[in-house]
Amino acid sequence: MSRRTRVMIVVGDAQARVRLRRLLAAEPHVELAGEAATVPEARLLARAGCPDLMFLDIRLPGDALALLASLECAERPAVIFTSPLDQRAVRAFEVHAADYLLEPFDADRVRAALERVRPGRATPRTAVDELQLRGIAAELRGEQPFLERFVVRDHGRLAVVEAGEVDWIEAAGNHVRVHVGEVRHLMRETLNSLETRLDPRRFARIHREAIVRVGGVARVRPLRQGDFAVELADGTRLTMSRDRRAALAVRGPVPDAEAATG
């Protein structure tokens, strides 16, 4: 018989806690590890025994996100954030690949959330890490942190690609193709929109249809037409428009187009 999932409810609203407790009680593979209405209460509960999964109210006073960073658990629990229907919160969760459950709760939503983090699942949801926490917190404060991870499609599933792994990004209509070595991932966002969320010190728009990771650029060579050939470390060759010349200034001077010899 498989071990039941220990679940902790950390939700400020009393009615929401009662509703969630009732729904979880109906799930045979769930063991309720405790309830808390505040961050200090949750810390005390966690010291008594770390849960496998935490339903965490993102609106809790006392910095709910700092709670996760401070847990003294051998393995940080998986987290399902709870929130009312708020577009800023939903965007924060989706951008940073976090699980969330919107109020009002119902049995189907809770069951689907539990399934995503079930330990025996073929691709279980991993615990939220520090990068996700910082990103979610910044988005909820109304800040616009630079994108550190790309949530992409990989064989029909969502996957996460670190910004430092990306070679270049190609426009594809209302999508972009994220190139990582020989692998291409599809991401649902326009290149114009994505550009606004990238750190300009790390990524440069070299063409209306291409963005490169600056650290992956091996050399820049002028062309006779006034444009430039950009060669990446993996050998990929792209064209940089003459009006985008300043985009790679962070790498040092770009050769004059007039110096082209072929």
CYANA upper distance limits for C-alpha pairs under 8 A (distance plus 0.5 A):
  3 ARG  CA     29 HIS  CA      8.11
  4 ARG  CA     28 PRO  CA      8.43
  4 ARG  CA     29 HIS  CA      5.20
  4 ARG  CA     30 VAL  CA      5.73
  4 ARG  CA     31 GLU  CA      6.43
  5 THR  CA     29 HIS  CA      6.64
  5 THR  CA     30 VAL  CA      5.36
  5 THR  CA     31 GLU  CA      6.29
  5 THR  CA     51 PRO  CA      8.43
  5 THR  CA     52 ASP  CA      6.51
  5 THR  CA     53 LEU  CA      7.70
  5 THR  CA    118 ARG  CA      8.15
  5 THR  CA    119 PRO  CA      8.35
  6 ARG  CA     30 VAL  CA      6.64
  6 ARG  CA     31 GLU  CA      5.28
  6 ARG  CA     32 LEU  CA      6.31
  6 ARG  CA     33 ALA  CA      5.98
  6 ARG  CA     51 PRO  CA      5.52
  6 ARG  CA     52 ASP  CA      5.59
  6 ARG  CA     53 LEU  CA      6.83
  7 VAL  CA     30 VAL  CA      7.23
  7 VAL  CA     31 GLU  CA      6.56
  7 VAL  CA     32 LEU  CA      5.51
  7 VAL  CA     33 ALA  CA      5.76
  7 VAL  CA     34 GLY  CA      7.86
  7 VAL  CA     51 PRO  CA      6.06
  7 VAL  CA     52 ASP  CA      6.59
  7 VAL  CA     53 LEU  CA      5.34
  7 VAL  CA     54 MET  CA      6.18
  7 VAL  CA     55 PHE  CA      8.01
  8 MET  CA     32 LEU  CA      6.66
  8 MET  CA     33 ALA  CA      5.54
  8 MET  CA     34 GLY  CA      5.61
  8 MET  CA     35 GLU  CA      6.37
  8 MET  CA     36 ALA  CA      8.46
  8 MET  CA     51 PRO  CA      6.53
  8 MET  CA     53 LEU  CA      6.87
  8 MET  CA     54 MET  CA      5.30
  8 MET  CA     55 PHE  CA      6.80
  9 ILE  CA     17 ARG  CA      7.53
  9 ILE  CA     20 LEU  CA      8.40
  9 ILE  CA     21 ARG  CA      8.25
  9 ILE  CA     34 GLY  CA      6.91
  9 ILE  CA     35 GLU  CA      5.20
  9 ILE  CA     36 ALA  CA      6.74
  9 ILE  CA     54 MET  CA      6.48
  9 ILE  CA     55 PHE  CA      5.48
  9 ILE  CA     56 LEU  CA      7.08
 10 VAL  CA     17 ARG  CA      8.47
 10 VAL  CA     35 GLU  CA      6.36
 10 VAL  CA     36 ALA  CA      5.24
 10 VAL  CA     37 ALA  CA      6.26
 10 VAL  CA     38 THR  CA      7.55
 10 VAL  CA     39 VAL  CA      8.26
 10 VAL  CA     42 ALA  CA      6.98
 10 VAL  CA     54 MET  CA      7.53
 10 VAL  CA     55 PHE  CA      6.34
 10 VAL  CA     56 LEU  CA      5.37
 10 VAL  CA     57 ASP  CA      6.62
 11 VAL  CA     16 ALA  CA      7.64
 11 VAL  CA     17 ARG  CA      6.48
 11 VAL  CA     35 GLU  CA      8.30
 11 VAL  CA     36 ALA  CA      6.98
 11 VAL  CA     37 ALA  CA      5.75
 11 VAL  CA     38 THR  CA      7.92
 11 VAL  CA     55 PHE  CA      7.82
 11 VAL  CA     56 LEU  CA      6.47
 11 VAL  CA     57 ASP  CA      5.26
 11 VAL  CA     60 LEU  CA      7.71
 11 VAL  CA     82 THR  CA      8.35
 12 GLY  CA     16 ALA  CA      8.40
 12 GLY  CA     17 ARG  CA      8.04
 12 GLY  CA     36 ALA  CA      8.06
 12 GLY  CA     37 ALA  CA      4.89
 12 GLY  CA     38 THR  CA      6.85
 12 GLY  CA     57 ASP  CA      7.18
 12 GLY  CA     59 ARG  CA      8.33
 12 GLY  CA     60 LEU  CA      6.54
 13 ASP  CA     17 ARG  CA      6.80
 13 ASP  CA     37 ALA  CA      7.74
 14 ALA  CA     18 VAL  CA      6.79
 14 ALA  CA     37 ALA  CA      8.17
 15 GLN  CA     19 ARG  CA      6.66
 16 ALA  CA     20 LEU  CA      6.55
 16 ALA  CA    104 PRO  CA      8.33
 16 ALA  CA    105 PHE  CA      8.28
 17 ARG  CA     21 ARG  CA      6.45
 17 ARG  CA     35 GLU  CA      8.27
 18 VAL  CA     22 ARG  CA      6.67
 19 ARG  CA     23 LEU  CA      6.84
 19 ARG  CA    105 PHE  CA      7.73
 20 LEU  CA     24 LEU  CA      6.62
 20 LEU  CA    105 PHE  CA      7.38
 21 ARG  CA     25 ALA  CA      6.59
 21 ARG  CA     32 LEU  CA      8.45
 22 ARG  CA     26 ALA  CA      7.29
 23 LEU  CA     27 GLU  CA      7.71
 23 LEU  CA    106 ASP  CA      7.92
 23 LEU  CA    107 ALA  CA      6.43
 23 LEU  CA    110 VAL  CA      7.77
 24 LEU  CA     30 VAL  CA      7.18
 24 LEU  CA     32 LEU  CA      8.16
 24 LEU  CA    110 VAL  CA      8.14
 25 ALA  CA     30 VAL  CA      7.74
 25 ALA  CA     31 GLU  CA      8.40
 25 ALA  CA     32 LEU  CA      8.18
 27 GLU  CA    111 ARG  CA      8.35
 33 ALA  CA     49 GLY  CA      8.31
 33 ALA  CA     51 PRO  CA      6.87
 34 GLY  CA     45 LEU  CA      7.35
 35 GLU  CA     42 ALA  CA      7.98
 35 GLU  CA     45 LEU  CA      8.46
 36 ALA  CA     41 GLU  CA      5.88
 36 ALA  CA     42 ALA  CA      5.72
 36 ALA  CA     45 LEU  CA      8.22
 37 ALA  CA     41 GLU  CA      7.27
 37 ALA  CA     42 ALA  CA      8.00
 38 THR  CA     42 ALA  CA      6.81
 38 THR  CA     60 LEU  CA      7.09
 38 THR  CA     61 PRO  CA      7.68
 38 THR  CA     62 GLY  CA      8.03
 39 VAL  CA     43 ARG  CA      6.79
 39 VAL  CA     60 LEU  CA      7.68
 39 VAL  CA     61 PRO  CA      7.87
 39 VAL  CA     62 GLY  CA      6.50
 39 VAL  CA     63 ASP  CA      7.79
 39 VAL  CA     64 ALA  CA      6.73
 39 VAL  CA     67 LEU  CA      6.93
 40 PRO  CA     44 LEU  CA      6.91
 41 GLU  CA     45 LEU  CA      6.81
 42 ALA  CA     46 ALA  CA      6.63
 42 ALA  CA     67 LEU  CA      8.43
 43 ARG  CA     47 ARG  CA      6.79
 43 ARG  CA     67 LEU  CA      7.57
 43 ARG  CA     71 LEU  CA      7.54
 44 LEU  CA     48 ALA  CA      7.11
 45 LEU  CA     49 GLY  CA      7.10
 45 LEU  CA     50 CYS  CA      8.21
 46 ALA  CA     50 CYS  CA      5.20
 46 ALA  CA     51 PRO  CA      7.48
 46 ALA  CA     71 LEU  CA      7.59
 46 ALA  CA     72 GLU  CA      8.34
 46 ALA  CA     73 CYS  CA      8.46
 47 ARG  CA     72 GLU  CA      7.69
 50 CYS  CA     73 CYS  CA      6.51
 50 CYS  CA     77 PRO  CA      7.93
 51 PRO  CA     77 PRO  CA      6.58
 52 ASP  CA     76 ARG  CA      8.39
 52 ASP  CA     77 PRO  CA      5.30
 52 ASP  CA     78 ALA  CA      6.76
 53 LEU  CA     77 PRO  CA      5.53
 53 LEU  CA     78 ALA  CA      5.20
 53 LEU  CA     79 VAL  CA      6.18
 53 LEU  CA     80 ILE  CA      8.05
 53 LEU  CA    117 VAL  CA      8.36
 54 MET  CA     77 PRO  CA      7.00
 54 MET  CA     78 ALA  CA      6.82
 54 MET  CA     79 VAL  CA      5.39
 54 MET  CA     80 ILE  CA      6.73
 55 PHE  CA     79 VAL  CA      6.54
 55 PHE  CA     80 ILE  CA      5.42
 55 PHE  CA     81 PHE  CA      6.28
 55 PHE  CA     82 THR  CA      7.00
 56 LEU  CA     64 ALA  CA      7.93
 56 LEU  CA     79 VAL  CA      7.35
 56 LEU  CA     80 ILE  CA      6.75
 56 LEU  CA     81 PHE  CA      5.32
 56 LEU  CA     82 THR  CA      6.25
 57 ASP  CA     64 ALA  CA      7.78
 57 ASP  CA     81 PHE  CA      6.37
 57 ASP  CA     82 THR  CA      5.30
 57 ASP  CA     83 SER  CA      6.74
 58 ILE  CA     64 ALA  CA      6.59
 58 ILE  CA     65 LEU  CA      7.96
 58 ILE  CA     81 PHE  CA      6.64
 58 ILE  CA     82 THR  CA      6.71
 58 ILE  CA     83 SER  CA      6.76
 59 ARG  CA     64 ALA  CA      7.79
 59 ARG  CA     83 SER  CA      7.84
 60 LEU  CA     64 ALA  CA      6.15
 63 ASP  CA     67 LEU  CA      7.21
 64 ALA  CA     68 LEU  CA      7.69
 65 LEU  CA     69 ALA  CA      7.39
 65 LEU  CA    133 LEU  CA      6.67
 65 LEU  CA    137 ALA  CA      7.58
 66 ALA  CA     70 SER  CA      6.73
 67 LEU  CA     71 LEU  CA      6.90
 68 LEU  CA     76 ARG  CA      8.20
 69 ALA  CA    130 GLU  CA      7.46
 71 LEU  CA     76 ARG  CA      7.69
 73 CYS  CA     77 PRO  CA      8.42
 76 ARG  CA    127 ALA  CA      6.53
 76 ARG  CA    128 VAL  CA      8.37
 77 PRO  CA    127 ALA  CA      6.27
 78 ALA  CA    117 VAL  CA      7.42
 78 ALA  CA    125 ARG  CA      7.56
 78 ALA  CA    126 THR  CA      6.67
 78 ALA  CA    127 ALA  CA      4.76
 78 ALA  CA    128 VAL  CA      7.04
 79 VAL  CA     98 ALA  CA      8.42
 79 VAL  CA     99 ASP  CA      7.44
 79 VAL  CA    127 ALA  CA      6.94
 79 VAL  CA    128 VAL  CA      7.06
 80 ILE  CA     98 ALA  CA      7.93
 80 ILE  CA     99 ASP  CA      5.49
 80 ILE  CA    100 TYR  CA      5.45
 80 ILE  CA    101 LEU  CA      7.10
 80 ILE  CA    113 ALA  CA      7.88
 81 PHE  CA     98 ALA  CA      8.24
 81 PHE  CA     99 ASP  CA      6.78
 81 PHE  CA    100 TYR  CA      4.93
 81 PHE  CA    101 LEU  CA      6.60
 82 THR  CA    100 TYR  CA      6.15
 82 THR  CA    101 LEU  CA      5.32
 82 THR  CA    102 LEU  CA      6.28
 82 THR  CA    103 GLU  CA      7.53
 83 SER  CA     89 ALA  CA      7.79
 83 SER  CA    100 TYR  CA      7.94
 83 SER  CA    101 LEU  CA      7.02
 83 SER  CA    102 LEU  CA      5.63
 83 SER  CA    103 GLU  CA      6.49
 84 PRO  CA    102 LEU  CA      5.82
 84 PRO  CA    103 GLU  CA      5.24
 84 PRO  CA    104 PRO  CA      7.68
 85 LEU  CA     89 ALA  CA      8.40
 85 LEU  CA     90 VAL  CA      8.02
 85 LEU  CA    102 LEU  CA      6.35
 85 LEU  CA    103 GLU  CA      7.12
 86 ASP  CA     90 VAL  CA      6.71
 87 GLN  CA     91 ARG  CA      6.52
 88 ARG  CA     92 ALA  CA      6.67
 88 ARG  CA    139 GLU  CA      7.78
 88 ARG  CA    140 LEU  CA      6.93
 89 ALA  CA     93 PHE  CA      6.73
 89 ALA  CA    139 GLU  CA      8.25
 89 ALA  CA    140 LEU  CA      6.71
 90 VAL  CA     94 GLU  CA      6.64
 90 VAL  CA    100 TYR  CA      8.35
 91 ARG  CA     95 VAL  CA      6.37
 92 ALA  CA     96 HIS  CA      6.71
 92 ALA  CA    135 GLY  CA      8.00
 92 ALA  CA    136 ILE  CA      5.66
 92 ALA  CA    139 GLU  CA      6.13
 92 ALA  CA    140 LEU  CA      7.25
 93 PHE  CA     97 ALA  CA      6.45
 93 PHE  CA     98 ALA  CA      5.39
 93 PHE  CA     99 ASP  CA      7.19
 93 PHE  CA    100 TYR  CA      7.23
 93 PHE  CA    136 ILE  CA      7.04
 94 GLU  CA     98 ALA  CA      6.66
 94 GLU  CA     99 ASP  CA      8.33
 95 VAL  CA    150 PHE  CA      8.45
 95 VAL  CA    151 VAL  CA      7.49
 96 HIS  CA    132 GLN  CA      6.03
 96 HIS  CA    135 GLY  CA      7.25
 96 HIS  CA    136 ILE  CA      7.18
 96 HIS  CA    149 ARG  CA      7.85
 96 HIS  CA    151 VAL  CA      8.11
 97 ALA  CA    132 GLN  CA      8.23
 97 ALA  CA    151 VAL  CA      7.20
 97 ALA  CA    160 VAL  CA      8.18
 98 ALA  CA    128 VAL  CA      7.51
 98 ALA  CA    132 GLN  CA      8.09
 99 ASP  CA    113 ALA  CA      8.07
100 TYR  CA    113 ALA  CA      8.22
101 LEU  CA    105 PHE  CA      7.93
101 LEU  CA    109 ARG  CA      7.60
101 LEU  CA    110 VAL  CA      7.91
101 LEU  CA    113 ALA  CA      7.61
105 PHE  CA    109 ARG  CA      7.11
105 PHE  CA    110 VAL  CA      7.36
106 ASP  CA    110 VAL  CA      6.79
107 ALA  CA    111 ARG  CA      6.52
108 ASP  CA    112 ALA  CA      6.61
109 ARG  CA    113 ALA  CA      6.67
110 VAL  CA    114 LEU  CA      6.69
111 ARG  CA    115 GLU  CA      6.68
112 ALA  CA    116 ARG  CA      6.97
113 ALA  CA    117 VAL  CA      7.44
114 LEU  CA    118 ARG  CA      6.46
115 GLU  CA    121 ARG  CA      8.13
116 ARG  CA    121 ARG  CA      8.07
116 ARG  CA    124 PRO  CA      6.83
116 ARG  CA    125 ARG  CA      6.71
117 VAL  CA    121 ARG  CA      7.85
117 VAL  CA    124 PRO  CA      5.73
117 VAL  CA    125 ARG  CA      5.45
117 VAL  CA    126 THR  CA      8.17
118 ARG  CA    124 PRO  CA      6.73
118 ARG  CA    125 ARG  CA      8.38
119 PRO  CA    124 PRO  CA      6.62
120 GLY  CA    124 PRO  CA      7.80
128 VAL  CA    132 GLN  CA      6.76
128 VAL  CA    133 LEU  CA      7.50
129 ASP  CA    133 LEU  CA      6.85
130 GLU  CA    134 ARG  CA      6.71
131 LEU  CA    135 GLY  CA      6.66
131 LEU  CA    148 GLU  CA      8.48
132 GLN  CA    136 ILE  CA      6.52
133 LEU  CA    137 ALA  CA      6.56
134 ARG  CA    138 ALA  CA      6.62
135 GLY  CA    139 GLU  CA      6.71
135 GLY  CA    145 PRO  CA      7.02
136 ILE  CA    140 LEU  CA      6.67
137 ALA  CA    141 ARG  CA      6.79
138 ALA  CA    142 GLY  CA      7.00
138 ALA  CA    143 GLU  CA      5.65
138 ALA  CA    144 GLN  CA      7.30
138 ALA  CA    145 PRO  CA      6.99
139 GLU  CA    143 GLU  CA      5.66
139 GLU  CA    144 GLN  CA      6.48
139 GLU  CA    145 PRO  CA      7.59
144 GLN  CA    197 ARG  CA      7.90
145 PRO  CA    197 ARG  CA      7.81
146 PHE  CA    197 ARG  CA      5.70
146 PHE  CA    198 LEU  CA      5.68
146 PHE  CA    199 ASP  CA      5.88
147 LEU  CA    163 ALA  CA      7.89
147 LEU  CA    197 ARG  CA      6.15
147 LEU  CA    198 LEU  CA      5.98
147 LEU  CA    199 ASP  CA      7.70
148 GLU  CA    162 GLU  CA      6.76
148 GLU  CA    163 ALA  CA      5.63
148 GLU  CA    164 GLY  CA      8.50
149 ARG  CA    160 VAL  CA      6.83
149 ARG  CA    161 VAL  CA      6.06
149 ARG  CA    162 GLU  CA      5.11
149 ARG  CA    163 ALA  CA      5.75
150 PHE  CA    160 VAL  CA      6.07
150 PHE  CA    161 VAL  CA      5.54
150 PHE  CA    162 GLU  CA      6.89
150 PHE  CA    163 ALA  CA      7.23
150 PHE  CA    187 MET  CA      8.45
151 VAL  CA    158 LEU  CA      6.97
151 VAL  CA    159 ALA  CA      6.19
151 VAL  CA    160 VAL  CA      5.23
151 VAL  CA    161 VAL  CA      7.05
151 VAL  CA    187 MET  CA      7.50
152 VAL  CA    158 LEU  CA      6.08
152 VAL  CA    159 ALA  CA      5.80
152 VAL  CA    160 VAL  CA      6.70
152 VAL  CA    161 VAL  CA      7.75
152 VAL  CA    185 HIS  CA      6.42
152 VAL  CA    186 LEU  CA      6.24
152 VAL  CA    187 MET  CA      5.32
152 VAL  CA    188 ARG  CA      8.28
153 ARG  CA    157 ARG  CA      5.97
153 ARG  CA    158 LEU  CA      5.29
153 ARG  CA    159 ALA  CA      6.55
153 ARG  CA    185 HIS  CA      6.42
153 ARG  CA    186 LEU  CA      5.88
153 ARG  CA    187 MET  CA      6.74
154 ASP  CA    158 LEU  CA      6.50
154 ASP  CA    159 ALA  CA      6.53
154 ASP  CA    185 HIS  CA      6.72
154 ASP  CA    186 LEU  CA      8.04
161 VAL  CA    165 GLU  CA      7.34
161 VAL  CA    166 VAL  CA      8.01
162 GLU  CA    166 VAL  CA      7.57
164 GLY  CA    213 ARG  CA      8.41
165 GLU  CA    180 VAL  CA      6.72
166 VAL  CA    178 VAL  CA      7.31
166 VAL  CA    179 HIS  CA      6.52
166 VAL  CA    180 VAL  CA      5.44
166 VAL  CA    181 GLY  CA      8.30
166 VAL  CA    213 ARG  CA      7.15
167 ASP  CA    178 VAL  CA      8.32
167 ASP  CA    179 HIS  CA      6.14
167 ASP  CA    180 VAL  CA      5.98
167 ASP  CA    181 GLY  CA      7.25
167 ASP  CA    212 VAL  CA      6.74
167 ASP  CA    213 ARG  CA      6.10
167 ASP  CA    216 GLY  CA      6.54
167 ASP  CA    232 LEU  CA      8.10
168 TRP  CA    178 VAL  CA      6.87
168 TRP  CA    179 HIS  CA      5.86
168 TRP  CA    180 VAL  CA      7.93
168 TRP  CA    210 ALA  CA      7.61
168 TRP  CA    211 ILE  CA      6.15
168 TRP  CA    212 VAL  CA      4.70
168 TRP  CA    213 ARG  CA      6.29
169 ILE  CA    176 VAL  CA      7.07
169 ILE  CA    177 ARG  CA      6.15
169 ILE  CA    178 VAL  CA      5.16
169 ILE  CA    179 HIS  CA      6.40
169 ILE  CA    210 ALA  CA      6.17
169 ILE  CA    211 ILE  CA      5.57
169 ILE  CA    212 VAL  CA      6.76
170 GLU  CA    176 VAL  CA      5.98
170 GLU  CA    177 ARG  CA      5.52
170 GLU  CA    178 VAL  CA      7.04
170 GLU  CA    179 HIS  CA      8.22
170 GLU  CA    191 LEU  CA      7.96
170 GLU  CA    209 GLU  CA      6.23
170 GLU  CA    210 ALA  CA      5.25
170 GLU  CA    211 ILE  CA      7.15
171 ALA  CA    175 HIS  CA      7.07
171 ALA  CA    176 VAL  CA      5.17
171 ALA  CA    177 ARG  CA      6.96
171 ALA  CA    190 THR  CA      7.44
171 ALA  CA    191 LEU  CA      6.05
171 ALA  CA    209 GLU  CA      5.35
171 ALA  CA    210 ALA  CA      6.77
172 ALA  CA    176 VAL  CA      5.40
172 ALA  CA    177 ARG  CA      7.03
172 ALA  CA    190 THR  CA      8.22
173 GLY  CA    190 THR  CA      7.39
174 ASN  CA    188 ARG  CA      7.09
174 ASN  CA    189 GLU  CA      6.37
174 ASN  CA    190 THR  CA      5.40
174 ASN  CA    191 LEU  CA      8.50
175 HIS  CA    186 LEU  CA      7.25
175 HIS  CA    187 MET  CA      6.07
175 HIS  CA    188 ARG  CA      4.95
175 HIS  CA    189 GLU  CA      5.29
175 HIS  CA    190 THR  CA      5.71
175 HIS  CA    191 LEU  CA      7.88
176 VAL  CA    186 LEU  CA      6.38
176 VAL  CA    187 MET  CA      5.82
176 VAL  CA    188 ARG  CA      7.03
176 VAL  CA    189 GLU  CA      6.71
176 VAL  CA    190 THR  CA      6.67
176 VAL  CA    191 LEU  CA      6.70
177 ARG  CA    184 ARG  CA      6.49
177 ARG  CA    185 HIS  CA      5.92
177 ARG  CA    186 LEU  CA      5.24
177 ARG  CA    187 MET  CA      6.81
178 VAL  CA    184 ARG  CA      6.01
178 VAL  CA    185 HIS  CA      5.47
178 VAL  CA    186 LEU  CA      6.78
178 VAL  CA    187 MET  CA      7.63
179 HIS  CA    183 VAL  CA      6.43
179 HIS  CA    184 ARG  CA      5.10
179 HIS  CA    185 HIS  CA      7.00
180 VAL  CA    184 ARG  CA      6.71
180 VAL  CA    185 HIS  CA      8.36
181 GLY  CA    234 ASP  CA      7.67
189 GLU  CA    193 SER  CA      7.10
189 GLU  CA    194 LEU  CA      6.97
190 THR  CA    194 LEU  CA      6.70
191 LEU  CA    195 GLU  CA      6.52
191 LEU  CA    209 GLU  CA      7.85
191 LEU  CA    210 ALA  CA      8.36
192 ASN  CA    196 THR  CA      7.40
193 SER  CA    197 ARG  CA      7.68
194 LEU  CA    198 LEU  CA      7.13
195 GLU  CA    205 ARG  CA      7.99
195 GLU  CA    211 ILE  CA      8.36
198 LEU  CA    202 ARG  CA      8.11
198 LEU  CA    203 PHE  CA      6.94
199 ASP  CA    203 PHE  CA      6.56
200 PRO  CA    204 ALA  CA      6.57
201 ARG  CA    214 VAL  CA      8.03
201 ARG  CA    250 VAL  CA      7.44
202 ARG  CA    213 ARG  CA      6.25
202 ARG  CA    214 VAL  CA      5.79
202 ARG  CA    215 GLY  CA      7.28
203 PHE  CA    211 ILE  CA      7.11
203 PHE  CA    212 VAL  CA      6.11
203 PHE  CA    213 ARG  CA      4.95
203 PHE  CA    214 VAL  CA      5.78
204 ALA  CA    211 ILE  CA      5.95
204 ALA  CA    212 VAL  CA      5.96
204 ALA  CA    213 ARG  CA      6.99
204 ALA  CA    214 VAL  CA      6.81
204 ALA  CA    247 ALA  CA      5.94
204 ALA  CA    248 LEU  CA      6.93
205 ARG  CA    210 ALA  CA      6.59
205 ARG  CA    211 ILE  CA      4.76
205 ARG  CA    212 VAL  CA      7.02
205 ARG  CA    244 ARG  CA      7.65
205 ARG  CA    247 ALA  CA      6.88
206 ILE  CA    210 ALA  CA      6.49
206 ILE  CA    211 ILE  CA      6.30
206 ILE  CA    212 VAL  CA      7.56
206 ILE  CA    239 THR  CA      7.89
206 ILE  CA    240 MET  CA      5.21
206 ILE  CA    241 SER  CA      6.79
206 ILE  CA    244 ARG  CA      5.89
206 ILE  CA    245 ARG  CA      7.95
206 ILE  CA    247 ALA  CA      6.98
206 ILE  CA    248 LEU  CA      8.41
207 HIS  CA    211 ILE  CA      7.49
207 HIS  CA    239 THR  CA      7.56
207 HIS  CA    240 MET  CA      5.90
207 HIS  CA    241 SER  CA      6.01
207 HIS  CA    244 ARG  CA      7.29
212 VAL  CA    216 GLY  CA      7.92
212 VAL  CA    217 VAL  CA      8.05
213 ARG  CA    217 VAL  CA      7.54
214 VAL  CA    248 LEU  CA      7.63
214 VAL  CA    251 ARG  CA      7.94
216 GLY  CA    232 LEU  CA      6.04
216 GLY  CA    233 ALA  CA      5.99
217 VAL  CA    230 VAL  CA      7.52
217 VAL  CA    231 GLU  CA      6.59
217 VAL  CA    232 LEU  CA      4.87
217 VAL  CA    233 ALA  CA      6.36
218 ALA  CA    230 VAL  CA      8.28
218 ALA  CA    231 GLU  CA      6.17
218 ALA  CA    232 LEU  CA      5.49
218 ALA  CA    233 ALA  CA      5.46
219 ARG  CA    230 VAL  CA      6.63
219 ARG  CA    231 GLU  CA      5.90
219 ARG  CA    232 LEU  CA      7.54
220 VAL  CA    228 PHE  CA      7.10
220 VAL  CA    229 ALA  CA      6.22
220 VAL  CA    230 VAL  CA      5.17
220 VAL  CA    231 GLU  CA      6.82
220 VAL  CA    254 VAL  CA      7.38
220 VAL  CA    255 PRO  CA      7.87
221 ARG  CA    228 PHE  CA      6.06
221 ARG  CA    229 ALA  CA      5.53
221 ARG  CA    230 VAL  CA      7.00
221 ARG  CA    255 PRO  CA      7.27
221 ARG  CA    260 ALA  CA      8.18
222 PRO  CA    226 GLY  CA      7.47
222 PRO  CA    227 ASP  CA      6.84
222 PRO  CA    228 PHE  CA      4.89
222 PRO  CA    229 ALA  CA      6.63
222 PRO  CA    255 PRO  CA      6.77
222 PRO  CA    256 ASP  CA      7.07
222 PRO  CA    257 ALA  CA      5.26
222 PRO  CA    258 GLU  CA      8.18
222 PRO  CA    259 ALA  CA      7.45
222 PRO  CA    260 ALA  CA      5.63
223 LEU  CA    227 ASP  CA      5.93
223 LEU  CA    228 PHE  CA      5.70
223 LEU  CA    229 ALA  CA      7.09
223 LEU  CA    257 ALA  CA      6.64
223 LEU  CA    260 ALA  CA      5.87
223 LEU  CA    261 THR  CA      8.08
223 LEU  CA    262 GLY  CA      6.98
224 ARG  CA    257 ALA  CA      7.19
224 ARG  CA    258 GLU  CA      7.74
224 ARG  CA    260 ALA  CA      6.00
224 ARG  CA    261 THR  CA      7.62
224 ARG  CA    262 GLY  CA      6.83
225 GLN  CA    257 ALA  CA      8.37
226 GLY  CA    241 SER  CA      8.40
226 GLY  CA    242 ARG  CA      6.29
226 GLY  CA    257 ALA  CA      5.62
226 GLY  CA    258 GLU  CA      7.79
227 ASP  CA    239 THR  CA      7.47
227 ASP  CA    240 MET  CA      6.34
227 ASP  CA    241 SER  CA      5.45
227 ASP  CA    242 ARG  CA      5.04
227 ASP  CA    257 ALA  CA      7.38
228 PHE  CA    239 THR  CA      6.26
228 PHE  CA    240 MET  CA      5.44
228 PHE  CA    241 SER  CA      7.01
228 PHE  CA    242 ARG  CA      7.22
228 PHE  CA    257 ALA  CA      7.72
229 ALA  CA    237 ARG  CA      7.21
229 ALA  CA    238 LEU  CA      6.37
229 ALA  CA    239 THR  CA      5.30
229 ALA  CA    240 MET  CA      6.60
230 VAL  CA    237 ARG  CA      6.18
230 VAL  CA    238 LEU  CA      5.59
230 VAL  CA    239 THR  CA      6.33
230 VAL  CA    240 MET  CA      6.94
231 GLU  CA    235 GLY  CA      6.57
231 GLU  CA    236 THR  CA      6.22
231 GLU  CA    237 ARG  CA      5.04
231 GLU  CA    238 LEU  CA      6.88
232 LEU  CA    236 THR  CA      5.71
232 LEU  CA    237 ARG  CA      6.92
240 MET  CA    244 ARG  CA      6.95
240 MET  CA    245 ARG  CA      7.71
241 SER  CA    245 ARG  CA      7.44
245 ARG  CA    249 ALA  CA      7.92
245 ARG  CA    254 VAL  CA      7.44
246 ALA  CA    254 VAL  CA      8.44
248 LEU  CA    252 GLY  CA      7.81
248 LEU  CA    254 VAL  CA      7.78
249 ALA  CA    253 PRO  CA      6.46
249 ALA  CA    254 VAL  CA      7.31
255 PRO  CA    259 ALA  CA      7.74
256 ASP  CA    260 ALA  CA      8.04
